[in-house]
Amino acid sequence: MHSPSTPELSVGEGVPPAKIVVRELRKEFRTRNDTLVAIDHISLEIDQGAFFMIVGPSGCGKTTLLRILAGLDTSTSGEVRIAQENPSKPGNSMVFQGDSIFPWMTVWDNAAYGLRMRNRPQGEIDEVVGHYLDRTGLTRFASAYPHQLSGGMKQRVSIARAFANDPEILLMDEPFSALDEQNRTLLQEELLRIWDETKKTVVFITHSVDEAVTLGDRIMVMTAQPGREKALIDVPFERPRLVLELRARPEYGELVYSIWSQLRDEVQQARIQDEAMELK
């Protein structure tokens, strides 16, 4: 059975209050000799303006789930419903792991790309791009090209571009995983500041339990392949958050330990699966 991946709904009578509703989502990949189940019976609701984190071991289907939410892939069965408030705005923007900006464009042109594709007035482009370059600390580098930037700065360009495009949903696939710890912490702080300002609905994939607790309102822990929901955890910490101050709190460490203890068995199971595949 095949169902459309992301049919969009206008807000109105009969539409659930959640921004994203996922029901019994399953994704299979067929190979010559077998069928691989990537995700199985995923059901969840994500509220408008929520910062929703997904953690799980490698190969558990996190990116597959995000791609289905983005409309870049289709489900084998189940459904995704997205309540779109403003059809004139993009439904979502995606920030990928690693370098995803255009190497032939300046920082300014990269950040303006989505707005230009939507034919927004130049005055609006100047105002919005200027604002987000300022918020990400890139104003001085507006005329620079990606080869002149560090890895952390390139990811700041990706974040500026995503927010400047003003999507209703921001999908982030391990955007900070390739960065050193210092730059990762700084970008987490910048992302929190921008999110506090915009209250975008964010779905964020990470391998880091620390990152999930630092950024998120709710965290879904996924099992090893096939990816299913193992736990759904509310993060109790107030906003706005300061990263280092939050991580110094005893209750922060307790929550990280609790989540990691639920994740540990899944990581070990994923390692067993990987070893079995290597022996085939």
C-alpha positions in Angstrom: 0.0 0.0 0.0 1.3 3.4 -0.9 0.1 6.7 0.4 1.0 10.3 -0.4 3.9 11.4 1.8 2.8 14.9 2.9 -0.6 16.0 1.9 -1.0 19.6 3.1 -4.1 20.7 4.9 -5.5 24.2 5.3 -6.2 25.2 8.9 -9.9 24.9 9.5 -12.7 22.7 10.7 -11.7 19.1 11.3 -8.0 19.8 11.2 -6.1 18.6 14.4 -4.5 21.3 16.5 -1.0 19.8 15.9 1.2 21.2 13.2 2.4 17.7 12.1 0.4 14.5 12.5 2.1 11.2 11.6 0.0 8.0 11.7 1.3 4.5 11.4 4.2 5.5 9.1 6.1 2.7 7.5 8.9 2.8 4.9 10.3 -0.2 3.1 13.3 -0.4 0.7 13.2 -3.3 -1.7 16.5 -4.9 -2.7 17.1 -7.7 -5.2 16.8 -10.4 -2.5 15.1 -8.8 0.5 12.9 -6.0 1.9 14.5 -3.6 4.3 12.1 -2.0 6.8 13.6 1.4 7.6 10.8 2.8 9.9 7.8 0.9 11.2 4.5 2.1 12.7 5.7 5.6 13.7 2.9 7.8 15.1 3.4 11.2 16.6 2.0 14.7 16.9 4.1 17.8 16.8 2.5 21.1 18.0 2.8 24.4 16.3 6.0 26.2 17.4 7.5 23.1 19.1 11.2 22.2 19.0 11.0 18.4 18.5 14.1 16.3 18.7 14.7 12.8 17.3 17.5 10.7 18.7 18.4 7.1 17.8 21.3 4.9 16.8 22.8 5.0 13.3 20.6 3.3 10.7 17.4 3.6 12.6 15.6 5.6 10.0 15.8 9.1 11.4 16.8 10.7 8.1 14.3 8.7 6.2 11.5 10.0 8.5 12.7 13.6 8.0 12.8 13.2 4.3 9.2 11.9 4.3 8.2 15.0 6.4 10.0 17.2 3.8 8.2 15.6 0.9 11.6 14.3 -0.5 10.5 10.7 -0.1 7.3 8.7 0.1 6.0 6.3 2.7 5.1 2.7 2.0 2.1 3.0 4.2 0.6 5.4 6.8 0.1 9.1 6.5 1.6 12.5 7.3 -0.7 15.5 7.7 0.7 19.0 7.8 -1.5 21.9 8.7 -0.3 24.8 6.5 -1.4 28.2 7.7 -0.2 30.3 4.8 -0.1 28.7 1.3 2.0 31.7 0.1 4.9 30.6 2.3 7.1 27.6 1.9 5.9 24.6 3.9 9.4 23.7 5.0 13.1 24.4 4.7 15.7 21.7 5.4 19.2 22.1 6.9 21.4 19.2 6.1 24.4 17.6 7.8 27.6 19.1 6.5 28.1 21.7 3.8 25.0 22.3 1.7 25.3 25.9 0.6 26.1 26.9 -3.0 29.9 27.3 -3.5 29.5 29.8 -6.4 27.3 32.2 -4.4 28.4 34.7 -1.8 27.1 34.5 1.8 24.5 37.2 1.0 23.3 35.4 -2.1 23.1 32.1 -0.4 20.9 33.6 2.4 18.7 35.3 -0.2 18.2 32.3 -2.4 14.8 31.1 -1.2 13.4 34.6 -1.2 14.6 35.2 -4.7 13.1 31.9 -5.9 9.8 33.2 -4.5 10.2 36.5 -6.3 10.0 38.6 -3.2 10.5 42.4 -3.5 14.2 43.5 -3.3 13.4 45.7 -0.3 12.0 42.7 1.6 15.0 40.6 0.6 17.5 43.2 1.8 15.7 43.6 5.1 15.2 39.9 5.9 18.7 38.8 4.8 20.3 41.6 6.6 18.5 40.7 9.8 19.5 37.0 9.7 23.1 37.7 8.8 23.2 40.0 11.8 21.6 37.3 14.0 24.1 34.7 12.9 27.1 37.0 13.1 27.8 37.0 9.4 27.3 40.6 8.4 31.0 41.2 7.9 31.2 38.2 5.6 28.3 39.0 3.4 30.5 39.3 0.3 32.6 36.2 1.1 32.4 32.9 -0.7 32.0 29.5 1.0 35.6 28.4 0.3 36.7 31.4 2.5 34.6 30.3 5.5 35.1 27.8 8.3 32.8 24.8 8.7 31.0 26.5 11.5 30.4 29.7 9.5 29.1 27.6 6.5 26.5 26.1 8.9 25.6 29.6 10.1 24.9 30.5 6.4 22.7 27.4 6.1 20.7 28.5 9.2 20.4 32.1 8.0 19.1 30.9 4.6 16.6 28.5 6.2 15.1 31.2 8.5 15.2 33.9 5.9 13.0 31.8 3.7 10.4 32.0 6.4 9.1 28.4 6.3 6.4 27.1 8.5 8.5 24.1 9.5 12.3 23.9 9.8 13.7 20.4 9.3 17.3 19.9 10.5 19.3 16.7 9.9 22.3 16.7 12.3 23.4 20.1 11.2 26.2 20.5 13.8 27.6 16.9 13.8 30.7 17.7 11.9 31.7 20.6 14.1 34.1 20.7 17.1 32.5 21.0 20.5 33.2 24.8 20.9 31.6 25.7 17.6 28.8 23.3 18.2 27.9 25.0 21.5 28.1 28.5 19.9 25.7 27.4 17.1 23.3 25.8 19.5 23.2 29.1 21.4 22.6 31.1 18.1 19.9 28.6 17.0 18.1 29.0 20.4 18.2 32.8 20.1 16.7 32.8 16.6 14.1 30.2 17.5 13.0 32.2 20.6 12.5 35.1 18.2 10.6 33.2 15.5 8.9 30.3 17.3 9.2 28.1 14.1 8.1 24.5 14.3 11.4 22.6 14.3 12.1 18.9 13.8 15.8 18.2 14.6 17.7 15.0 14.2 20.8 14.4 16.4 22.9 11.6 17.7 23.7 13.7 20.8 21.5 13.3 23.9 23.1 16.5 25.2 22.0 18.4 22.1 18.5 16.9 22.3 18.0 18.0 25.9 19.6 21.4 25.3 17.5 22.4 22.4 14.2 20.4 22.6 10.7 20.6 24.0 10.1 16.9 23.4 12.4 14.1 22.4 11.5 10.9 20.6 13.9 8.0 21.2 14.0 5.6 18.3 14.8 1.9 18.3 17.5 0.2 16.2 16.3 -0.8 12.7 13.5 -1.0 12.0 13.0 2.4 13.6 10.1 2.6 16.0 9.3 5.0 18.8 10.8 3.7 22.0 10.1 6.7 24.2 8.6 10.2 24.0 10.0 12.5 26.6 9.0 16.0 27.6 11.9 18.4 28.4 11.0 20.4 31.5 13.5 23.2 31.4 12.2 26.8 31.0 13.0 29.1 28.1 15.0 31.1 27.1 17.9 28.7 27.7 21.6 29.4 28.1 23.5 26.4 27.1 26.4 26.3 29.6 24.2 27.4 32.5 21.6 24.7 31.7 24.2 22.0 31.5 25.5 22.9 34.9 22.2 22.0 36.6 21.9 18.6 38.3 18.5 17.9 36.8 20.0 18.4 33.4 22.5 15.6 34.0 19.8 13.4 35.4 17.6 13.7 32.3 20.6 13.1 30.0 21.4 10.0 31.9 17.8 8.8 31.8 17.6 9.2 28.1 21.0 7.6 27.4 20.0 4.6 29.5 17.0 4.1 27.2 19.2 4.6 24.1 22.1 2.4 25.2 20.5 -1.0 24.3 19.4 0.4 20.9 23.0 1.5 20.1 24.3 -1.9 21.0 21.7 -3.6 18.9 22.6 -1.4 15.9 26.2 -2.4 16.3 25.2 -6.1 16.3 23.2 -5.5 13.1 26.1 -3.7 11.4 28.5 -6.5 12.3 26.1 -9.1 10.9 25.8 -7.2 7.7 29.6 -7.1 7.4 29.8 -10.9 7.7 27.3 -11.5 4.9 
